[in-house]
Every structure is written in structure tokens, then in C-alpha cells.
Amino acid sequence: MRAEVGRVNILVVDDRPEQLLSLEAVLAPLGENIVKAASGREALRCLLQQEFAVILLDINMPEIDGFETATLVRQRRSTRHTPIIFLTAHTDRLYVERSYSLGAVDYIMTPFAPEVLRTKVSVFVDLFKKTQQIRLQAESLRAHAEQLQRLNRAALTINSALSLDAMVAAITEAARDVACAHQAMTLVKLERPGERPRTAVSLSERYATFQQEAPPPVAGRLFAFVSGRNRPLRMTQQELAKHPEWLDDGASTPPPRGYLAVPLTAADGQNIGCIELSDRRDGEFSDDDETVLVQLAQLASIAIQNCVHAEAREANRLKDEFLATLSHELRSPLNAILGWTHLLRSEPFDEQRVSHGLEVIERNVAAQTKLIEDLLDVSRVATGKLRISAAPMSLASVVEVAIDAIRPAAEAKQLTIDVSLDPAIEVNGDVDRLQQVVSNLTSNALKFTRPGDHVLVSLRRAGAYAELTVRDTGEGIASDFLPFVFERFRQADSTSRRAHGGLGIGLSLVRHIVEAHGGSVVAESPGLQRGSTFVVRLPLLGIGRSLLAGSSREARSRAHASSAHAEAPSDLGGLHVLLVEDDADARELLQEVLSQHRAEVTAVASAREALAAFVAARPHVLVSDIAMPGEDGYELIRSIRQRPPHAGGDLPALALTAYARKEDQQRALDAGFHMHATKPIEPAALVAAVASLAARARAGELSRARDRGSSDEITP
């Protein structure tokens, strides 16, 4: 570690200008800064502003003579030990004795030999430089020791982070701290499928204090440069100013006081990110800063890889547990469905027993459908495709619809649901998704509450938020599991001895849906067997009463879409339906349902057979599967739409498919279908859809609806 000392100051004090010029000429070969003062008072002012290696002081001066000036110099702490050389023509012994009594290091009488004066002055200059060098080295050592202490603290903080996002934030904060910078940014980019880049920015309080908008640290091409060479990069502000092409778009000036970046490197040498610093608190970034930041980057790289491996191990464990749970949750209803199907076929039962068996089959099919819908939602969340169609709405009406749907299950378990709702609360939200939130939270409360107890659902205004609370008196949540209650596939008990079913995804969906609405959800529990409370907070929206009434009607109508289909006219007499389904059992079932409602059905197994049947006898309505071998349903409907209207090109068409995403519905519409229905579909909903298509075709509404880019979605 080397501390450099530049030119030092020498103070020359004399009231005669010619003497000052002479002394300056004599001392010039030393190469130091010569500061001239024409009086004692001026010399004292110079000492207040600068530090000097030595003072050359005349004795006879007006106002304040040399002795008085020296006395005042010695009285100040900062100049008490500054060497003083008296230059005078007095040879009196008393002058000499007084000079040394004031702490003078030498007494030189004029005239003097220039070489002698330069030699004497150079001794004190060298001594001053060595003293300064030692002081600078001590300060540098102290600063480096502080950096190492910060580095040790940073290592503990980084390795104690519970997630990769928290770790990246800790790395960024630590980097800014150890290098004494105002700005820091960390980018971690892992080359794994589906892995998003992680970034974090740390800014000092300086920007908040002065209410200045801090420019972000430099990235872009500089980051690419650091990543490409996998070595540190340190540049001054002047060096950056020569390369504006390295700055991000919109950065008009280079960052103040330079730039320092070090790469994050995996064990195999692959670049996994970068730590960037700019705007150092005091001067440009130094070698010590670079050294410490490289050490921090090495620690951070190891911690990141350990975290990634730990997350991967945990993800594999959760995946294995989830697959085992999924197998159980899917097989259990299948067992009931298959068992009752065999019993009904093989055993003669009375009407009541048959009705009970069919009820069991229907209930388990509904349970499987709900599992599949939840899995699809998890997939949408994981791929970032969860869509929120927000509109002004009454939140109370959505809660009421969800509670009405779940109340029979509560009554079957002898549970009471107490509801307290503020009807004036309005939010901007997706009716279906918020209904899903209420349903999941309430179902969760019913699952873990003992028979005879009660569940409280309340909705109130809390400042600028609507606060929905679901509180139960059930089993509660253990304190060690509470931080993970909203994580995907997490369950408090995932063993084979668990008392409650489920995949552990309902609360995860609640969190994602609520956050997509700009809200938050928290879980609270005093402990096991002491109940739990879930609180959802959504931003309020002020809307008119007319919108409130309209959104209330919309919530109820969308919640009961399936029952509305069931109440539609069910007589299909006189209609010719072309049914396309490659699965023989499904084709037979659909044909039977339509035939029972007096429709004439032509059932085929492929798109090729469908086109042949279409040409032979033009149907009134097409019901087609999507996924089929050879040509699929999309190709079939496109082939039909290529025909002119008088040749059947405007045939009413329903896509009946297991592809249930919103984008699947839109794709079916874009291909040429008028309606989209998801398997499994209730018979009444299928009949109602076919009747609706036929009726609307007669009224000429279908072509207009397709031109508007809208379609109907049938909820099973």
C-alpha cells in the first residue's frame, strides 16, 4: 500500500518585496509551492487556509514583527509544531536566544549562501513529506480495515438471505457500503429456463435529503463489456466522458466521480451478473475499492450459487411432494367415480340408491374439474399470463355470490358463516378473479374449522383500502409455517397422515390475484388450535351509484352463468348438428345428449369426415373438438370459413375442447368459432349453447358478434 504526497507549501514572510522575490528564486529549484506574505498578519491568514512544511520568517516588520508572529503561530494547535526559520540581519545574541525560545529550528543571518538555505529548507520539506506519507498510509490502513469489517458484515448478511431476491438486494447494499458510493446496482442473470433476471438498486440518503432524482448507475453496453471480458472495469468521470456510446440511452452526462464494475462469476467461469458502482463519496474509486469489491463479488457469486442450488433442491422436494399429492387428489375422486359406475352397471339398485350414486359421481367430477382449473391458474401465474379484466364493481356483491355458492358445503359440515359487509365499498377489479379469492379463502376456513364452529367474513373500509377479512376458529397455523402459507405447493402437513386434502395452491393463487389488483393479503394466527385470520386489502375506487348497480348485476349474472345456460330452451327439434370428436366415448355421450333433446346428429371422428358430411348434408350447427389427429379443429373451421355464406361459410360453430385458457378461447374465436366451451361440459349447458347458436344465426347476430371480436365462454 503506497500513499503518494504531492508538492508541499513553503511560507516566506518579509515586508520587503525585493527580498520575497529573491527568496522565491532561491527556493524555486526545490519544486515546491512558494507562498509569499508581506506581513505577519497576512502570514497568519495563510496559515488558517493551508498547511506548510516550513516557515521562513523575517523579524523586523511593521505592525506585527517576526517574534509576535511566531508567538501567535505557536499558540494555534494546528501550527504549533510547524518549523520556523528566522531570516534577519540582526546579530545580537538576545535575538538569537529569543528566536530559539519561541521554537525556531534555525536562525540564519543575511546575507546567506543560497545553497545553504535550500539545503536547510529541503530537510524540513522531506521530513514533512515523510510525515504526511505515514499519516496517509495510516488513514489508508484504517479505511481499508473498515472496508474489511464491512465486508465481513456483508458476508453474514448475504448468506443469511432467505431468497435470491433478498440476496441480490443485500449484495447491492453491501457493495455501496464497502466502497463508500452513493449508487450501486446488481444484476444477476442465470442461464436457466424460465429464470428471470434479478436486479437491485441501492441509493444513499443524499438523494432523498436534497430531494434530487438520482441517475441510475451505468449499465447497458458497459455491462456487456464487463460480462464479455469477465474482469473488473474502473473508469474516471473524464474517461467515461470520452465514450458517450457506452452510456445508456438518455444518460446525458457520465456518473460523477467515476465508475467501478466487477463481474459475478460461477464456479465454471461463466458470467452470471455484475455489480456496478458510481458516484463515490470522496474522490475517484481506488485500487483498494476495486480489491474489496472483487472480494465481495467472489463471496456473492458463491452465495448466489448456493442459494440457487438450495432453491433447486427445495423445488425438487416440493415437486415430488406435489406430484404425490396430485396423484392422490386425482385418484381419490376417480376411485369414487369408477366404483359407483361399476356398481350401477352390475347391481340392481332402487331409484334412491341410483340417485345417490350419480350424485357421488357428479360431486367427484366437479372436484376434479376444480383441481384442473387451479392447476391451469398456477400455470398462468408461472408463465406471467394471468389476465385481470378490471372494471368498477361492488365488492360486497362479489363476496355475497361467493358465500352463497359455498354455504351448502358449510351447512353440510354444520358450520355457520357470519357475514358483515359494507355495501358501499367499490373497487376496480375482475369479478371472476375476486370471487375466486373469496371462495378460496372461505373454503380454506371451512376445511380447517371443526363442526359446530363458525367462520366470520367481513368487508369494511380501512382508509384508502377495502379490507376483506376471513376469520375462523379452527386449527390455526404454526408460527414456523406462517411465513410460507402463500407459497405455491406448500402445505403445513404433506405427509400421508394429513387430515385435509388439497394441492396447496389455493392460497398461492389468492396472493397472485390480489397483488395483480394492486392489493395485499396477510395471514395471522396466534398458533395451533387458535384459529386463523386472512386479511385482503384492495385499493378503493370512487364510482357512481349507476355503475355500482350495474357491476352488482354483472357479478351475479357471471357467477350464475352455468345456471343461465341450464334455463335456456332445451328443445333442439328440427336442428341438424354436425358433431366432430375423435374420442369414441366422448362422441357417443355428446351424441346421446343432443339426440335426447330431439336434435338430428351426424357424429364423425375427424376433420376430413366432417368436411365430407358437411358437403353431403349442410348442418345448422357445428360442435367440434380442437385437438384431433391429422387436421385439428382450427383447420376444420378455417376450411369452412373459406366458403361463401350461401355455401355454408357462416355456419354457427361451437368449439368444445379441454383447452381452457383465455388465450385458447381467443384463438378459437380468431379461427372462426362463435362460442367456446370447456370440457367437461354439463349436458344442459351444451344443449343451451347449441340452441343459442341456432337462434342467433336465425336472427343474424353471429356474424356481427364475430366482426366485433367477441365470443361467448361457457363455464362447465
N, C-alpha and C positions, 0 to 999 in steps of 0.2 A: 504494500500500500504506500503510495507516494503522494505527498502533498506539495504542490508547486506554489512558490511565493514569487510574485512579480516584482516590479520596480517599487522601491520604498521611498519615503519622503524625508528630505533633509531641510530643516528650517534655518534660514540665515537671517539674523536680525541686526540691522545697523541703520542709523538715521542718515547716513551719507550715501546718496545714490551711486557715486563712483565706486565706493567700497563694495556695495552689493553686486555691481557688475563684475568687479574684479574677483570676488569670491565665487560667483557663478561660473566664471571662466575657469577658475582653478579646479572646481569640483565637477565640471562637465564630463571629464573622461571617465568618471565612475559610472556614468549611465543611469543615474537615479533621478528622481523628481526633485528639483531645487525649488523651494518655496521661499519667496523673499518677503520680509516685513520691515517697514521703515520706522517702527516704534514698538515699545513694549506692549502698548495697548493692542496694536494690530497683531502682534505675535500671539497674544492671549486669545484673540478671536480665532486665529488659525488653529490653535491647539484645541479649541472647542469643536472644530469641524473635522479635523484629520488627526491621524496618528503618525508620529515622527520617530525615525530611528535615532536621530541626534539633533541637538540644537546648537548652532554657532551664535554666540550672544556677545554683542558689544556692551561695554559698561557705561560710557558716557553718552546718555541720550536724554532729550528733553522730556518733561512730564514724569515718566516712569523710567528710572535708569535700569541698568542691567541687573544690579543686585535686587532691586524691588521686583523686577520681572521674574527673576529666578525664585525669589521667595514665594510669589504667587503660584508659580509653576509647581513648586514642591507641595503646596497646600492642597492641590487637586489630586484625588486618588488615582485618576487615570494617567496623570503625567508625573506622579511622584518619583518614579524611577527612570524617567527619560534622561539619557546622558546629556550634560550641558558642558560645552567647551567655551570658555571665555576668550574673546579676542580683543586685546586692548594694547594701548601704548604705555600704560602705567606700569612702572617697575617697582612701585612701593610695596614693601613686604606686607603691610596691612591689607592691601588689595588682594594679594595672593592668599593670605590666611582667610580673609572673609569669603573669597571665592570657594575655597575648599570646604569651609564651614557650611556653605549653602548646598553642598553636594555636587559641586562641579567635578568632572572627571579629568579636566585638564585646564591649564591656564597658558595661553600662547600669546606672546608679545609680538607686536608688529614692529618692523616688517618681518615676515616669516618666509621660509622656503616653501614653495607650492607643493613639492614632493612630500615634505614632512606633514603638511596639513592633510593632503589626500590620504596618506598612509594612516594617520590617526583616525580620520573620519571613516575610512574603509573598514577599520577594525570594528567600529561600533555598528556599521551597516551590516557586516557579516554576522555579528552577534545577534542583531535584531532579526535578520532573516532566519537564522537557525532557531531562534526562539519562536518566531512565527510558524516555522515549519513544524516544530514539535507541537505547538498548540493546534495547528490544523490537523496534524496526524491524530492527536488525542481526540479532537472533535469528530474526525472521520471514524476512528475506532469506536467512539461512543455511539455515533449514529449507526454504524454497522452492527454493533451489538444490539441496539434497539431493533434494527431490522430483523436480526436473527430471532430475537424474542417474539416479535410479531409473527415471524414465520412459524415458530413453534406453536403459538396460539392458533394460527391459521390452520395448521395441520390437524390439530384437535377438532376445530370447528368443522373443517371439511369432512373429516372421516366420521363425524357424528351425525352428518346429514341423513335424513330418513328417506330421501328420494333423490333422483338425478336432478330434478329441477331445483330442489333446495341446495344440492351440492354445487351446481353451477352458480347460483346466487352467492353462496358462501365463498367460492373461488374468486368471484369478481370483487366482492367487498374486501377480501384479504389482499388481493393484488393492489387495489387502490391504497390500502393502508400501508403495506410494506414498502411501497415505492413513493409514498407521500405525494400522490397525484390527486387532482381534482376529478378526473374522469377515468372510468375503466369500463371495458366491455369484454365479455367472454362468449365465444361461440363454440358449441360442441356439436359436431356433425358426424353421427355414427352411420357407417355404411351397412345398415340393416333394413330389410324390407319393412315398410310401414313405419319406420322410426323417423320422427320429426326432429328437425334441428332444435337445439336448446340454446337460448340466448339470455343474457342478463346484463343489465347496465347499472353501474353504481356511480352516483354523483355526490360530491361533497356538499356540505351545508352552505358553501359560499354562494351557490346559485340561488338557493332559497332565501338567504339573508339579503342579497341585493336584488332579489326578485328578477333575476336575469334568466332568460331561456338559454340553457347550456347547449352548445352544439354537440351532437353525438360524437363519440370517438370515431376516428377514421376507420373505414373498413373497405369493402369492395375490392378494388384491384390490389391494394396493399395486402389485404388478407390473402388473396390468391397468390401474391408473390411470396409471402411468408410460408404459406402452405406448400408452395411448389419447391422451395429450397429447404424447407424444414429446419431453418436456422433463425436465430433472433435477428431482429431488424431494429436499429436505433438511428433516428434521424433528428437533426435540429430543425427548428422552425424555418431557418433560411434554406436548408437543403430541401425541405418539403415544398417551399415556395417555388423552387426551380422545376418542380414536377407536378403541375396542377392536374395533369391527366391521371395521377394516382388517387386524387381525392374523389370522394363520392359526388354524384351529381347534386348540385345545389349548395355545395360547400364552397363559399366564396373565398375563404381565407384558410390557410393551414392552421392546425391546432396550436395554441400558444405554448411556448416552452417545450416544443418538440413532441416526439412520438416514439414509443417503445412497444414492440410486439414480440412475443415468444410463442412458438408453436406448442400444441399439446400433441404428444406422440404416443401411440400404442406400443406394446412390447415388441411387435414385429416391425416397428419403424414407420408404420402408416400414420399419416397425419389425421387426427381426429378433432382438430379445432385450433383455437388461437385465443391468447389473452392479449388485449390491447390496452395501452395506457396513453394518455395525453394530458397536457396542462399540469406540469409538475408544480408543486407549491413554491419551490425555491430553486430557480435556475434550471438548466437542462438536465436530462437524465444522465446518470453517471455509470461508470463501469460497475460500481457496487450495486446500483439499482438493477442493472442487467443480470448480474450474477445471482442476486437474490430472487429475481423474478424467474430465472431459469430453474432455480431450485424449487420454487413454488409450482412451476409448471410440471416438473417431474413428479412432485408429490400429488398434484391434482390429476395427472394422467393415470397414475396408479390407482388413486381413489375412484376415478371415473370408471375404470375397467372393473375394479372390484364391485362397484355398485351395479354396473351393467350385468356382470356375471351373477350377482346376488338376485337382481331382478329377474334374470332369465331362469335361475333355479326356482325362485318363488313362483314365477309364471308357469313353469312346467308342473310344479306341485299343484298349483291351483287348477291348471288344465286337467291334470289327471283326476283330481277330486271332482272337478266339474263334469268330466265325461262319465265318471262312475255315477254321479248324482243324476245326470241327464238320462243315462241308461235306466236307472231305477224309476225316475219320474215318468219316462215314456212307456216303460214296460208295465208299470202298475195299472194304468188305465187300459192298456192293450190286453192285459190279463182278464180284466173285468169284461171288456168288450167281447173278446174271443170266447171266454167261458159262458157268458149269457147267450151268445149266438149259438153255441153248440147245444146248450140246454134247451133253448127254444125250438131248435130243429129236431132234437131227439126225444124230448119228454113232452107228454101231453099235459099242459098247464091250463088252469082256468083263466078266465079273462083278466081277473085282478092280478094274477101272478105274471101273465104275459105283459100287462101294462107296467108292472114294477120292473121287469127285466128290460123292457125298452127304455124306461126312464133311466135305469143304471147305464145302459149303453149311451144314451144321449148325453148324460152328465159327464161321462168319461171322455166322449168325443169333444165336448166343449172344453174340458180341462186340457186335452192335448192341443186343441186349437189355440188356447191361451198361451201355452208353453211355446208353441211355434211363433206366435206373434211377438212374444217377448224376445225370443232369440233373434228375430228379424230386426227388432228395435235395437238390440245390442249391436248387431252388425252395422246398422245405420250410424250408431254413435261412434263405433270404432273406425269407420271409414269417413266420418265427417259429413254424412249425408242425412242426418236427422233434420227434417224440414219442419219449420214452425210457420203456420199461416195465421199470423196475428191480426186481430181486429178488435175494436172496442166491444166489451162484453160485460155482463153481470156475473161476477164470480160466485155470488150466492146461488144463482140458478144452476150453475155447473156443479156445485157441491151438492145441491139437493138431488139432482139427477143421479149422481154417483152413489149417494147414500140410498136412494130409492132402489137402485139396482142391487145393492149389497145387503139390504135389510132382510130379505128372506134367509140368507145364509146366517145372519146374526140371530134371527128368531129360531132357526133350527138348532143353534148352539146354546139357546136360552140366554143370549146376551142382549143388553139394552144399549142402543145408540142414542145418546143425548145430543141434540143439535141446537146450537145457538149461532145464528147468522145475522149479520148486518146486511139488509137487502140493498143498501145504497152504495155498496162498495163496487167500484168499476175498475177494470184493468184492461190493458191491451194484451190479448192472449189468444192462443189456439184452443178452441173449445174442446176438441177431442183430446188433445195432449194434457190439458189441465184436468180434464175429467179422469184421465189415466193416472195422474198424480194423486188425486183424491182417492180413487179406487185402490191403488197400490198401498197407500198409507193406511187406509181403513181396513183393507184385507189383512195387512200385516198385523194391525192391532187385534183383529178378531182371532187370528191364528194363535197369538201368544197370550190371550186372555182366557181365564178359567170360566166355565159355565156359571151363570148367575151373576157375574160381574157386569160392569158397564164400560162403554167407550164414549169419550166426550169429543165432539167435533165442533170447533168454534171458529168464527170468522169475524174479525174486528179490524178497525182502523188503528194503525200504530204510526203516527207521524205521517210521513210521505209514503207509507207502505201499507199494503193489505197483509194482515197476519192471519194465516190459517194454522190452527193448532189441532193436532190429533193426539189425545192423551188416553192411555189405557192403564188399567190396574193389574196388568199381567205379570209375566215372568221377569221383565226388566232386562237390562243389558249390562254385562260385566264391564268394569272400568277398563280392563285391558283390551276389550274388543270395541269399545265405543269409538275410538279414532278410525276404525276400519269399516264401520257399519254401512257406509255408502260406496264401498269399493266393489267392483264387479266380481262376481263369483265367490265373494266372501260370505261365510256363514259361521255363526258362533259355534255350532256343532255340525261338523260334516262327516261324523262317523256313522257307522251302520246302526248305532243305538239311538240316533236322534229321534226326537218325538214329533218333529214337524217336517213336512215336505217342502219342496221348492228348490229353485236353482240358484238362489242368491243373487238375482239380477234385478228384482223389482225396485229395491231402494236405490240401486245404481241408476236405473232409468229415471227415477224421481229426481235425483240430483241433476242429471244432464238436462232434463226437460225444464226444470226450474231455472237453472243457470242460463239456458238458451232464451228464457224470458227476461233475463236481466235481474233475476232474484237470487235468493239463497235459501238453503234448508239446513237445519241443525237438528241433532238428536241429543236428548238429555235423558239421564236415568240415574236415580240415587243408588242403584245397584240391583243385584239379582233379587227377584221376588218382590220388587218395589215399584213395578210399572215403568213405563217409558213415555216420553213426550217428543213429538216431532213438530217442528215449527217451520212453516214455509212463509217467506216474505217476498212479496211481489210489488213492484212499483205501481202506485195508484195512477189512475188516469181520469181526469175530469171530462165527462161527456154528458150530452143532453139526455133528457128522460126518454125521448123518442128512440134514440139509439139503444138505451138501456132496455126498453121493452122489446125492440127488435132482436137484440142479442139474446135476450131471455128466450124468446120464441125459437131462435136458431139453435140454442143449446139443447132445448127439449126435442126439437124436431130431429136433429142429428143424432141425439142419444137414442132415439127410438126409430132409427131408420129401418131396422130389420122388421119391426112390428108393422111399420107403414107398408112395407112390401107385402107382408103377410095379409094385410087387409085389402090389397088390390084385387080386382076381378080375377077369378081363378078359372073361368071357363074359356078354354082355348079352342072351342069347336069351330071348325072351318079353317083353322090355320095349318099351313104346311111348314114344318120345321125341319131344316137340314141340320143334323147333329153330327159333329166331327170329333171323335175321341178315340185315341189309339189303344187305351186300356179297356179290355173287354168288359171287366166287371163294372167299371165306371160308366161305360157306354150303355150297358144293359140297365143300370139303375136310372140314369138320366132319361133313357127312352121310356122306361116304365112310368116315371113321374109325369112326363109330358103326356103320355098316352092316357093315363088315368084322368087327365083333365081334358080329354077329347081332342087332343092335337093329333094330326097326321104326321108321323115322324119317319124321316129317312135317316137311318143311322149308318155312318161309314167310319172306317178306321184310319183314313189317310187323306191328305190334301188332294192327291191325284183322284181318289174315288169321289171326293166331294165335288171336284170340278166336273167330273163326268155326270154325277147325279144332278148338279146344278143345271147343266145343259139339257139333260133329259126331261126334267120337270122343275121349273123355276119355283123355289120355295118362297114363303112370305118372310121367314126369319131364319138367320144363320146363328147357330150356337157352336162355337169352335174352341177346342183346346189350343194352346200355344205350342208347347213342347211336344213335337212328334218326330219320328224318324223320317229321313228324306226331307221333304218340304215341311216347314213348320206353319203355324197359324198365321204368322206375319206374311209369309209368301202367298198363302192362300187368299187372304183378304186383299192383298195388293193386286193379285191376278183378277179378282172380281171387280175391284175399283177401276181397273183399266178399261172396263166395258162401258159403253154409254148407258145412261139411265134407262132407256127403253129396252135395253138388253139385260137389265138386272144389275147394272153397275151401282145403283143406290140401295142395294139390298140391306135391310136392317140387320145389324150384326152384334152379337154379344161374345166377348172374349171370356171364356171360363177357364181359369188357369190357377196353378199353385204359385205363380209368381205374384207376390203380394205387395211389392214396394210401390211407393208413389211414382217412381220413375218407370216402373213396369206398366202402371196404369197409363201414364203419359205416352209411353211407347206404343201401347195398343191403340190409343186414340190417333196418334200420328200415322200409324199403319193403315187406319181406315175403319176400325171398330167404333161403334156408337156407345157401347157400355162395356164395363169391365167388372167381372165378378171373381172373387177369390174362393178357391176350394179350401175346405169343404163348404158347400152352399146348402142352406136349408131348402127343402123342396118348395115350400111356399114362396121363398124369395126368387127361386128360379122361374116358377110359373108367373109370378108378378112381373119379372123382368121381361119375359117373352111377350106377355100381354101388353106391357107398356110400350115395347118397341113396335109392336104391330099397330097399336093405336096411334102412336106418334107418327108412324110412317103414313098412316091414312090422313093425318092432319097436316102432313108436310113439315113437321118440326125437326126431323132428324138432320136433314141437310143443312138447315140453318144452325143447328147446335154444333155440328161439326165444323162449319165455317167460322163459328165464334171461338173454336178451340176449346170447347168444354165437353165433358162427358160425365156419365153417372158412375159412381163406385158403389157396388152392392156389398154391404157388410154381412158376412156369414153369421 
